[in-house]
Amino acid sequence: YGRSAKTGVADSGEFGLVVSGFAPIFDGSGRVVCMVGVDYAMNQVLGEAFAFVMQIVLVALACSFLFGILTRRRIQRDVGKPLGPLRDASVQMAAGDLDIRLEQRSNDEMGQLVESFTHMVASIQQQIGILEAIAYGNLTMNIEARSERDSMSHAMDRMLENLRSMLLEINRSTQQ
């Protein structure tokens, strides 16, 4: 008496499952003058709870969709855009055109990738210079491999040694 109360879920028959709540009404002296009761149908409670949960899910989906679009744009700006010139340069290089100029705009991984690519192009241009010198008859140069796994320099060195050997054989044959 004199306190708010609620019941558990009860079957009211024709109205289905309900939850009831009661609250006292006090007069000026603090005496309970009446009780107010409310019956709330559970299907209505569950319907409202479901609608609330659906609103939360829709907001979460909209936020996720928006986050996905923003993330995609950022990745495209930070990764895709800098990769475009590098992709074009690799296509150009694959076609045999080594007149490639790339601009390094950052010191992050993209900048390091551009720097590595530029170094690779310069290294290939250097090897082409050696091959052109050999093609014009300069067999006096020494080819230094850039590493143990430098198959191009090793092959060029073998080619140069074979050309020198053939030239020696030709000179010996003509002197006999």
C-alpha positions in Angstrom: 0.0 0.0 0.0 1.2 3.4 -0.8 3.9 2.1 -3.3 3.9 1.6 -7.0 3.7 -2.0 -8.1 3.6 -4.1 -11.2 2.5 -7.6 -11.9 4.2 -10.2 -14.0 2.9 -11.2 -17.4 -0.6 -12.6 -17.0 -3.1 -14.1 -19.4 -6.2 -11.8 -19.4 -8.2 -14.1 -21.7 -9.7 -11.9 -24.4 -6.9 -9.3 -24.4 -4.1 -11.9 -24.4 -1.0 -11.5 -22.4 -0.8 -8.3 -20.4 1.4 -6.6 -17.8 -0.3 -4.5 -15.2 1.1 -1.6 -13.2 -0.4 0.3 -10.2 0.5 3.7 -8.7 -1.0 5.4 -5.7 -2.5 8.9 -5.7 -1.8 10.9 -2.5 -3.6 13.8 -1.1 -2.0 16.9 0.5 -1.4 15.1 3.8 0.3 12.1 2.1 -2.6 9.7 2.4 -3.4 7.4 -0.4 -6.7 8.5 -1.9 -6.9 6.1 -4.8 -4.8 3.7 -7.0 -4.4 4.1 -10.7 -3.9 0.9 -12.7 -2.8 0.3 -16.3 -2.9 -2.9 -18.3 -0.5 -3.0 -21.2 -0.9 -5.7 -23.8 2.3 -7.7 -24.4 1.8 -7.9 -28.2 1.8 -4.1 -28.2 5.0 -4.0 -26.0 6.7 -6.5 -28.2 5.6 -4.7 -31.3 7.0 -1.4 -30.0 10.2 -3.1 -28.9 10.5 -4.7 -32.3 10.0 -1.4 -34.1 12.6 0.2 -31.8 15.1 -2.5 -32.5 14.4 -2.2 -36.3 15.1 1.5 -36.1 18.4 0.9 -34.4 19.3 -1.8 -37.0 18.4 0.6 -39.8 20.4 3.4 -38.3 23.4 1.0 -37.8 23.1 -0.2 -41.4 22.9 3.4 -42.7 26.0 4.3 -40.7 27.8 1.2 -41.9 26.9 2.0 -45.5 28.1 5.6 -45.1 31.3 4.4 -43.4 31.9 1.9 -46.2 31.5 4.6 -48.9 33.8 7.0 -47.0 36.4 4.3 -46.4 36.3 3.3 -50.1 36.8 6.9 -51.2 39.7 7.3 -48.8 41.4 4.1 -50.0 40.8 5.1 -53.6 42.4 8.5 -52.9 45.3 7.2 -50.8 46.0 4.0 -52.7 44.2 4.0 -56.0 45.1 7.4 -57.2 48.9 7.1 -56.5 48.9 3.7 -58.1 47.6 5.0 -61.4 50.8 6.6 -62.6 52.8 3.6 -61.4 50.4 1.3 -63.3 50.8 3.4 -66.5 54.6 3.4 -66.1 54.7 -0.4 -65.8 52.6 -0.7 -69.0 54.9 1.7 -70.7 57.9 -0.3 -69.5 56.4 -3.6 -70.6 56.1 -2.1 -74.1 59.8 -1.4 -74.1 59.6 2.4 -73.4 61.9 3.3 -70.5 61.5 7.1 -70.8 59.6 7.1 -67.5 59.4 10.0 -65.1 57.5 9.4 -61.8 57.1 12.0 -59.2 57.5 10.9 -55.6 55.0 12.8 -53.6 55.3 11.2 -50.2 57.6 9.3 -47.9 55.1 6.6 -47.0 54.8 3.1 -48.6 53.5 4.6 -51.8 56.5 7.0 -52.0 58.8 4.1 -51.3 57.2 2.0 -54.0 57.6 4.9 -56.5 61.2 5.3 -55.5 61.9 1.5 -55.9 60.2 1.6 -59.3 62.3 4.6 -60.4 65.4 2.8 -59.2 64.4 -0.3 -61.1 63.9 1.7 -64.3 67.3 3.4 -63.9 69.0 0.0 -63.3 67.4 -1.4 -66.5 68.5 1.7 -68.4 72.0 1.2 -67.2 72.0 -2.4 -68.4 70.6 -1.3 -71.8 73.6 1.2 -72.0 76.0 -1.7 -71.4 74.2 -3.9 -74.0 74.4 -1.0 -76.5 78.1 -0.6 -75.9 78.6 -4.3 -76.5 76.5 -4.1 -79.7 78.8 -1.3 -81.0 81.8 -3.6 -80.4 83.1 -2.5 -76.9 84.1 -5.9 -75.4 86.5 -4.3 -72.8 84.0 -3.5 -70.1 83.5 -5.4 -66.9 80.0 -6.2 -65.8 79.4 -6.2 -62.1 76.4 -8.0 -60.7 74.3 -6.0 -58.4 73.7 -9.1 -56.3 74.2 -12.9 -56.4 70.7 -13.2 -57.8 71.2 -10.6 -60.6 70.4 -13.0 -63.5 70.5 -10.2 -66.1 74.1 -9.1 -65.2 75.3 -12.7 -65.0 73.8 -13.5 -68.4 75.3 -10.3 -69.9 78.7 -11.2 -68.4 78.5 -14.8 -69.9 77.5 -13.2 -73.3 80.5 -10.8 -73.1 82.9 -13.7 -72.3 81.5 -15.8 -75.1 81.9 -12.9 -77.6 85.5 -12.4 -76.4 86.2 -16.1 -76.8 84.7 -16.1 -80.3 86.7 -13.0 -81.3 89.9 -14.7 -80.0 89.1 -17.8 -82.0 88.5 -15.8 -85.1 91.8 -13.9 -84.6 93.7 -17.2 -84.2 92.0 -18.7 -87.3 93.0 -15.7 -89.4 96.6 -15.8 -88.2 97.2 -19.4 -89.2 
